[in-house]
Amino acid sequence: MTILGIETSTAVCSVGLACQTDAQRNGLSDGLPLRSEKSIIESHIHSEKLLTLIQELCSEQKLKLSQLDGVAVSIGPGSFTGLRIGLSAAKGLCYALEKPLVTVPTFESLAKSVLMVYPDYERVIVCIDAKQREYYIGAYEQIKGTVREVLEVRIGSIVSVLHSVHQKTIVVTDAPNEVKKESRDSIVVEEVLPHCRGDMIACIALEKCGSQQYIDWKQLEPRYLKDFVVKVHKKSES
């Protein structure tokens, strides 16, 4: 089974593939799914580069889009524009290819990526800038190799992040300087961008596919948590 993963919730535009054999899916063979990934880190280029990255990745892996078994997308929270672009592309591919769509919580993917790189930590707190001095915050713990949510994703302040820190905690954020300043460098802080990966989205989707967690994607919307407000500047009177 091969899944295409799309991650566009931050400044990172990333696509990835995860491939799992039937033996691995049925527990008859050990080993992690084979993964590949391509990404660009630059704001406001998702709409321009996303489909190109998908084409390049599939070409490198000698894979036709028709050979995919499904498409997975990071569903949020995160950038309003980025999430909409990623979901729109995923819907379009699923419609054209007649493939299922699997949604993956953005913070779950980030936490699992961090814990793969830093296995000695037990808790990951994800803290992403939601603008206007607010942050999307969630916490995850690793117990016997399984990552589970221990603090439901919500909107809060950096101070509220510090209340959830205990021994063997690492904070992953797109605002590392602000978090370090508020904590007076008393906690371990990791930059989030390296962990925004399409192949991790695809890997988590493989697990969900095994449980047949498909969805009716036609009316699906990203998980924003905040209302999108368009600011209109008043024209100055002459």
C-alpha positions, -999 to 999 in steps of 0.1 A, spaced: 0 0 0 14 34 -10 0 67 4 8 102 -7 11 127 22 6 165 19 18 190 46 11 227 41 1 239 75 32 261 80 58 278 58 69 244 47 54 229 16 61 192 19 49 161 1 59 125 9 53 89 1 50 60 26 49 24 13 40 -6 34 39 -42 23 9 -65 29 31 -85 52 39 -54 73 2 -44 74 -7 -79 87 20 -80 113 39 -107 95 70 -87 89 89 -61 109 102 -28 98 90 8 92 73 18 60 96 30 32 95 68 30 105 95 6 99 133 8 104 166 -10 98 200 5 104 238 1 105 262 31 91 295 19 59 313 27 32 319 2 45 295 -25 22 265 -17 -2 271 -45 26 275 -70 48 246 -59 26 219 -44 16 200 -75 51 204 -90 66 188 -59 41 159 -62 50 153 -98 88 155 -90 85 131 -61 65 105 -81 88 108 -110 119 102 -87 102 71 -72 90 59 -106 55 59 -94 24 69 -114 -4 88 -95 -28 60 -105 -7 36 -85 -14 54 -52 -37 37 -28 -48 69 -11 -40 105 -3 -34 119 31 -34 156 42 -25 175 73 -58 189 85 -47 216 110 -45 237 129 -21 260 112 -20 285 84 -54 293 70 -42 297 34 -18 268 36 -44 243 50 -69 253 23 -44 248 -5 -33 214 8 -69 202 13 -80 215 -21 -51 196 -38 -59 164 -19 -96 166 -28 -87 172 -64 -64 142 -66 -89 119 -48 -117 130 -72 -95 125 -103 -79 92 -92 -110 79 -74 -89 72 -43 -97 76 -6 -87 106 15 -73 103 50 -69 133 72 -41 135 98 -41 160 127 -11 183 122 1 182 158 0 144 160 23 143 130 47 169 145 48 151 178 56 118 163 83 133 141 99 149 171 98 118 192 114 98 164 144 122 164 144 126 202 133 92 217 146 100 252 119 126 257 85 115 270 64 145 263 61 169 233 43 202 235 35 217 201 32 255 201 23 272 168 18 309 163 -19 317 158 -13 355 155 -24 383 178 -3 369 206 -22 336 206 -8 301 200 -22 268 190 -11 244 218 -12 206 222 7 180 242 16 144 235 32 117 254 51 86 243 41 55 263 55 21 253 62 33 218 27 47 213 22 85 210 -11 98 225 -26 132 230 -27 143 266 -37 179 261 -64 186 235 -53 212 209 -65 246 220 -56 283 217 -36 298 246 -6 318 256 31 309 259 27 311 296 1 283 294 26 262 276 50 264 305 23 250 329 23 218 309 61 213 310 75 185 332 107 165 332 117 150 298 95 175 279 105 191 246 86 221 231 84 223 193 74 257 180 77 282 151 84 309 178 115 295 195 129 328 206 96 339 223 93 306 241 129 306 253 125 342 265 93 335 284 109 304 300 142 321 306 159 292 287 147 267 313 132 243 289 143 224 257 129 241 226 130 227 190 123 245 158 91 231 142 99 234 105 121 203 101 92 182 114 66 194 89 69 164 67 46 149 41 61 114 46 51 115 82 16 124 73 16 95 49 30 71 76 2 80 100 -23 76 73 -11 41 67 -21 33 103 -55 48 99 -60 30 66 -55 -3 85 -84 7 107 -105 17 76 -107 53 89 -118 68 56 -140 98 54 -165 115 31 -142 143 20 -165 163 -2 -177 187 26 -145 185 46 -130 217 60 -96 222 77 -94 223 115 -89 260 120 -98 266 157 -100 303 149 -122 324 127 -106 338 97 -109 376 98 -102 397 67 -89 431 76 -100 460 54 -80 492 56 -101 523 55 -93 548 28 -79 580 41 -101 610 35 -87 636 11 
